[in-house]
Amino acid sequence: MSQSDIPEYRLSVSVDDPTLRVTVIDNADTIHASSFGESLDLKLPRGIYTVRSERDGRIADKLVRLADNAEVSPESVSRYTPMPLPDAATSHEYYTGVAWNTSMEMTAPNIEFDGPANSSLMVVVRAVDAERAPDGDPAADLVLKTLQGPTTCLSGPASRHESQCGITAWSARMSAGLVVLEYQGKQARQMPVRLLKGFQTQVFAMYHGRPRLEDLRALSVPLDDLDSRKHRDPYDRDTEFTAVYEKVDAGLVALANRGLDIADHLVTGHLYAKFSHPLLGLIGAYLLLLKLQRADDAERDRKAGLVRQVIHNLDRLLPGSADIAALSIMAEPILGPAVLRPIQDIPLFRVGTEAILDRAADEDDLVPKGSLLDAVADRLIGDTVWTAWQPVPFPLQDQQDENPKEAPSWVELAIAQSVDDARERLDTADLARRIGVTRRSVRSAYQRLVHRAAKSPTSIADEGIDVSRLQRGLLNRIDSKLIEQGREGIEELSRAATISYQKVYPGLKKLLATLEGGTDTPNASDPIEAAVESWADPNVQSDLVRRLEKSFVVDLKETRSDLNQARTVRDVASLVVNSTRARFHGRP
């Protein structure tokens, strides 16, 4: 029987979950169709097929023997999320009920930090299930901070805690604005939470040894919606309420994968929901731009109007938000150069923070000194879709950035490596761009590193860094602007960085022996012309300077006239010894 004689039948795959990818594969591993959240209707030859379901990297297969027309539903794939979704493997009635009631009945008094309490916040932290409930309060080390300084504990009498199932829920009416959620236990971190006028921001986190803030879920719900909840069922999948939870969960997972695994129609659904759920619209905007980064010019041109409208509408909903500035930067290949004002705020999402910091590497004033993003740029944590950082004190002006921490920060270590690698001066803009911080962060870290190299070199040595080489590199490979800004510690560092004659002389002897016409074992008192017969050749002197600068991390360009006057091998060694000080004692 020829291939054309094999009978064909209709295979219908019914899909009612917008976050489920379904693929039909034959026995030869050929993919016949794939959809994201949409049903499939195919005409296929008789045979055995696999209907594959996929969500968040988890897969379930169903085998279908196609010998007649068939209608099938794909296998379900478990969803793991801290949000109270009806089909989630981690959803339980004893958690959903607590969250539902806490959203309507505030557990804590009003908090007014920037105007009237016209917004609301709910934070829910809970175990995977009752069998794995922690011994203590899962929110014991969680606090809420305002940028002005006041701190609110999310555990204790002002929260709803049920130890038998391991859940703590806290809620309060609050001023609209930016607050910071802080975990104070091991792997401490802070994350921004935006409160919107007329909305409740809901935050959900799973507890597994500690609150897993890196997998946090958050969404905005209109306050009007809360007033009607007593008439509604949290498990009703047909309501817009539950659908929004589902879209937020799918959108955050897709954002973690840079928008690679989410359908266009689901992104469109995110965008259309922005007026009733602004955070969902923000997620959709980021996903749209991430997908367009991989699109061709024609597709970008087709979507330009949509991108412009989305950013405009979100700017009205989230005025002053750094996420809008980030979206404008990401949209520049489509819409052209953005008009940006100095950014005092911080993006909720890491992809937005990365976009702003990349631009700030070239535009130093984009992230002003004293802003939150400026304060945490060198403390960011990259294991989450959210912007997160190692804790800083509030208010920000209480920080003492000039005092080095107990151990070098990762930015200090990056500077140390770059100083060691640099052939000439350190390009601070290039370094800021490569490591994803602002140039001001590089300069601040440089000042701390200068202070540390002079005052506590042991903390550098403990990181496996050659302290003496770093000290000389900091003095001789940093541009003059950094030197001026860190001059307070430069004088002390220049004394600490001076290389001894006992270290220079043996290395110098080896270098002289390798030069053209050099003797095998020159003595310190030997005339330099005797140690190197071709010393009068400018190329030979240049070669020696280059090798000395590389071997001892020194700058001899300003000592060439002194080199020409050198009479003995000891004179040359002395020039190297004195080079680290010469630049900072009476010279610019």
BELPE-V127824 format. One record per residue. PHI is phi in radians with two decimals (999 if undefined). D_LAST is the distance of its C-alpha to the last C-alpha in Angstrom with 2 decimals. Layout:
phi->[PHI,PHI]
d_last->[D_LAST,D_LAST]
This chain:
phi->[999,-1.32,-1.04,-1.24,-1.52,-1.23,-1.14,-1.98,-2.32,-1.61,-2.03,-1.92,-1.99,-1.56,-2.17,-2.10,-1.98,-1.20,-1.84,-1.82,-1.61,-2.15,-2.30,-1.88,-2.25,-1.62,-1.17,-1.63,1.12,-1.53,-1.47,-1.65,-2.91,-2.60,-2.48,-2.05,1.34,-2.17,-1.20,-2.05,-2.35,-2.12,-2.07,-2.30,-1.14,-0.98,2.82,-1.87,-2.23,-1.88,-1.75,-1.77,-1.84,-2.53,-2.65,0.95,1.48,-1.76,-2.22,-2.41,-1.96,-2.26,-1.50,-2.20,-1.57,-1.65,-2.14,-2.85,-1.01,-2.46,-2.09,-2.33,-1.95,-1.20,-1.11,-1.34,-2.07,-1.07,-1.91,-1.99,-2.75,-1.32,-1.36,-1.42,-1.61,-1.01,-1.73,-1.39,-1.13,-1.76,-1.56,-2.47,-1.03,-1.23,-1.54,-1.06,-1.09,-1.12,-1.11,-1.06,-1.23,-1.18,-1.18,-1.69,-1.98,-1.11,-1.62,-2.19,-1.13,-1.03,-2.14,-1.95,-1.95,-2.73,1.84,-1.18,-1.42,-1.79,-2.34,-2.65,-2.33,-2.22,-2.14,-2.14,-2.16,-2.64,-1.32,-1.12,-2.78,-1.10,-1.14,-1.94,-1.16,-1.23,-1.17,-1.85,-1.38,-1.13,-1.84,-1.05,-1.83,-1.81,-2.33,-2.01,-2.16,-1.68,-1.17,-1.39,2.20,-0.97,-2.12,-2.15,-1.34,-1.72,-2.10,1.69,-1.07,-1.49,-2.22,-1.82,-2.11,-2.15,-1.19,-1.14,-2.01,1.28,-2.39,-2.27,-2.23,-2.30,-2.67,-2.81,-1.34,-2.49,-1.17,-1.28,2.55,-1.76,-2.19,-2.17,-1.61,-2.19,-1.77,-1.81,-1.57,-1.10,1.05,-1.03,-2.76,-2.18,-2.48,-1.40,-2.29,-1.79,-1.82,-1.96,-1.03,1.47,-2.28,-1.81,-1.54,-1.92,-2.11,-2.18,-2.42,-1.57,-1.80,-2.55,1.45,-2.85,-1.11,-1.50,-1.18,-1.12,-1.87,-1.03,-2.08,-2.52,-2.65,-1.92,-2.18,-1.03,-1.06,-1.07,-1.13,-1.14,-1.14,-1.76,-1.20,-1.12,-1.76,-2.18,-1.88,-1.11,-1.70,-1.36,-1.23,-1.43,-1.40,-1.07,-0.96,-1.21,-1.06,-1.14,-0.98,-1.11,-1.19,-1.07,-1.07,-1.14,-1.14,-1.20,-1.11,-1.14,-1.13,-1.11,-1.79,0.99,1.30,-1.40,-2.23,-2.55,-1.36,-1.04,-1.21,-1.29,-1.08,-1.05,-1.09,-1.06,-1.17,-1.19,-1.56,-1.11,-1.26,-1.58,-2.51,-0.99,-1.14,-1.14,-1.11,-1.13,-1.05,-1.09,-1.13,-1.10,-1.11,-1.03,-1.24,-1.12,-1.20,-1.24,-1.08,-1.77,-1.56,-1.46,-1.08,-1.11,-1.15,-1.10,-1.10,-1.13,-1.66,-1.02,-1.08,-1.11,-1.05,-1.08,-1.18,-1.08,-1.14,-1.08,-1.17,-1.17,-1.12,-1.22,-1.38,-2.21,-1.08,1.40,-1.24,-1.16,-1.10,-1.18,-1.08,-1.12,-1.09,-1.12,-1.16,-1.14,-1.52,-1.03,-1.08,-1.78,-1.82,1.62,-0.98,-1.62,-1.58,-1.98,-1.73,-0.93,-1.75,-1.52,-1.48,-2.34,-1.14,-1.22,-1.90,-1.06,-1.06,-1.25,-1.08,-1.11,-1.12,-1.21,-1.15,-1.10,-1.23,-1.15,-1.11,-1.82,-2.08,-1.10,-1.53,-1.14,-1.93,-1.16,-1.09,1.63,-1.33,-1.10,-1.12,-1.10,-1.22,-1.95,-1.01,-1.70,-2.22,-1.21,-1.98,-1.90,-1.77,-2.63,-1.30,-1.48,-1.26,-2.48,-2.66,-1.13,-1.01,-2.15,-1.36,-2.13,-1.20,-1.11,-1.19,-1.35,-1.26,-2.07,-1.12,-1.30,-1.53,-1.18,-1.31,-1.04,-2.13,-1.05,-1.27,-1.15,-1.24,-1.03,-1.15,-1.14,-1.13,-1.00,-1.18,-1.18,-1.09,-1.20,-1.46,-1.14,-1.50,-2.12,-1.36,-1.40,-1.51,-1.16,-1.14,-1.14,-1.13,-1.04,-1.19,-1.18,-1.77,1.37,-2.32,-1.47,-1.11,-1.13,-1.12,-1.12,-1.16,-1.13,-1.16,-1.08,-1.11,-1.13,-1.18,-1.05,-1.09,-1.15,-1.09,-1.53,-1.68,-2.38,-1.07,-1.06,-1.13,-1.40,-1.06,-1.13,-1.60,1.39,-1.76,-1.26,-1.10,-1.11,-1.17,-1.13,-0.98,-1.19,-1.13,-1.07,-1.41,-1.89,-2.15,-1.80,-1.20,-1.10,-1.12,-1.16,-1.09,-1.12,-1.20,-1.86,-1.09,-1.00,-1.73,-1.15,-1.05,-1.19,-1.15,-1.11,-1.29,-1.21,-1.53,-1.09,-1.46,-1.38,-1.08,-1.12,-1.51,-1.33,-1.02,-1.04,-1.18,-1.13,-1.01,-1.14,-1.16,-1.08,-1.18,-1.62,-1.33,-1.08,1.37,-1.39,-1.45,-1.25,-2.33,-1.20,-1.67,-1.07,-1.48,-1.15,-1.04,-1.08,-1.17,-1.35,-1.25,-2.33,-1.07,-1.70,-1.01,-1.23,-1.32,-1.00,-1.14,-1.18,-1.09,-1.10,-1.11,-1.13,-1.01,-1.05,-1.21,-1.13,-1.08,-1.25,-1.23,-1.95,0.86,-2.21,-2.05,-1.86,-1.10,-1.50,-1.99,-1.08,-1.13,-1.18,-1.13,-1.14,-1.64,-1.08,-1.90,-2.25,-1.06,-1.09,-1.06,-1.14,-1.08,-1.14,-1.06,-1.16,-1.04,-1.46,-1.12,-1.23,-1.58,-0.99,-1.27,-2.08,-2.12,1.48,-2.15,-1.28]
d_last->[90.33,87.57,84.36,85.61,88.75,86.91,87.58,84.70,84.46,82.39,79.77,78.47,75.62,75.35,71.86,71.37,67.94,65.04,62.60,64.74,64.27,67.61,68.11,71.40,71.45,74.40,75.41,73.43,70.21,70.18,68.75,71.18,69.45,66.69,66.03,63.86,66.05,68.72,72.23,73.23,76.48,77.00,79.86,79.75,82.10,84.08,82.16,79.99,76.67,73.87,72.71,69.26,67.61,63.90,61.62,58.20,58.58,62.06,65.06,68.84,71.40,74.96,77.36,79.68,82.77,83.34,87.07,87.68,85.76,83.58,81.53,79.07,76.37,73.30,72.74,70.65,67.20,66.14,63.27,60.98,59.23,58.81,60.25,64.01,65.22,68.96,68.69,65.80,66.60,64.64,66.49,69.04,71.16,70.10,66.45,67.17,69.38,66.80,64.07,66.51,67.64,64.15,63.03,65.80,66.00,62.71,62.29,59.67,59.44,57.51,53.72,52.29,48.49,47.91,51.19,54.77,55.80,56.62,55.49,56.41,55.02,57.01,55.63,58.01,57.28,60.14,61.24,62.48,66.03,68.01,68.57,64.83,64.23,61.69,62.93,60.67,59.34,57.35,55.13,54.53,50.76,50.24,48.89,48.07,45.03,44.13,40.55,41.30,41.93,45.75,47.15,50.67,52.36,54.33,56.85,59.34,61.90,60.20,60.67,63.67,63.78,66.57,66.21,69.17,67.45,63.80,62.53,60.57,60.34,58.53,58.57,57.81,57.59,53.97,51.78,50.49,46.83,44.52,45.11,43.85,46.20,44.94,46.45,45.66,47.24,46.13,43.86,42.97,41.83,41.70,42.97,43.27,46.77,47.48,50.41,52.03,54.27,57.88,57.16,57.27,54.53,56.15,54.22,55.97,54.72,56.60,56.57,56.57,55.24,52.77,52.48,51.33,48.98,47.62,51.10,51.44,53.55,53.22,55.02,55.80,59.44,60.75,61.98,65.22,65.75,65.68,68.43,70.81,70.19,73.18,75.35,73.53,73.45,70.04,71.67,72.89,71.14,72.40,70.35,67.09,65.64,66.02,65.06,61.68,61.03,61.91,59.59,56.64,57.20,57.50,54.50,52.16,53.37,52.78,49.29,48.51,49.56,47.51,50.74,52.41,55.68,56.88,59.27,58.55,61.44,60.08,56.67,58.61,60.47,57.23,56.15,59.52,59.37,56.12,57.86,59.87,57.30,53.74,52.07,54.46,53.51,49.81,50.59,52.61,49.83,47.38,50.13,50.96,47.42,47.05,50.33,49.35,46.20,48.72,51.04,51.43,50.54,54.14,54.28,51.02,52.42,55.63,53.82,51.31,53.62,54.16,50.44,49.77,52.69,51.78,48.21,49.56,52.25,50.00,47.57,50.56,51.55,48.07,46.15,42.45,42.61,39.56,42.13,43.00,39.41,39.40,42.72,41.46,38.55,41.01,43.41,41.06,42.59,45.89,45.21,42.03,38.66,38.89,37.78,35.80,34.89,32.37,34.18,34.74,37.61,37.84,40.27,43.32,43.19,40.65,41.05,39.91,36.91,35.88,36.26,34.06,31.27,31.37,30.91,28.21,26.04,25.75,26.32,24.03,26.07,29.39,29.33,28.08,26.31,29.14,31.78,34.00,32.90,29.22,30.23,32.25,30.56,29.37,32.75,35.20,38.37,39.82,43.47,45.02,45.45,44.27,40.71,40.34,37.58,37.19,37.98,35.60,36.76,37.96,37.03,33.64,31.68,32.93,30.70,27.87,25.71,22.96,25.56,26.15,29.75,31.93,31.33,28.48,29.21,29.96,26.76,24.74,26.88,26.31,22.53,23.11,25.36,23.14,20.16,22.69,24.08,21.00,20.57,17.18,15.18,17.35,19.06,19.52,22.18,24.12,24.08,25.19,27.96,29.11,29.53,30.68,28.30,25.98,22.28,22.01,24.01,21.65,18.65,20.88,22.13,18.69,17.96,21.41,20.93,17.79,19.92,22.91,21.39,20.43,23.55,26.34,25.85,29.66,29.78,27.71,29.84,32.91,31.96,32.11,28.37,26.94,24.68,22.82,22.20,21.02,18.61,16.94,17.19,15.58,12.40,12.58,14.43,13.11,11.45,8.17,10.69,12.30,9.44,8.96,12.75,13.26,10.86,14.17,15.28,12.22,12.61,16.25,15.94,13.80,16.82,19.29,17.93,18.12,20.95,23.69,25.00,28.39,27.19,25.30,28.05,30.91,28.93,27.71,31.34,32.47,29.90,30.79,34.43,34.02,32.43,34.76,36.59,35.12,37.40,38.62,37.67,35.03,34.65,31.50,32.85,33.83,32.31,30.11,32.46,35.36,33.81,33.01,35.40,33.56,30.16,30.10,30.13,26.69,27.86,28.50,25.05,23.55,25.99,24.99,21.25,22.26,24.60,22.32,19.62,22.50,24.30,21.60,19.11,16.24,13.74,14.81,13.83,11.31,14.13,16.96,17.55,17.91,20.20,22.32,22.88,23.95,27.54,28.65,28.33,26.89,24.03,23.07,23.38,21.20,18.32,18.69,19.03,15.85,13.70,13.18,11.78,9.74,6.73,6.84,8.33,6.88,3.84,0.00]
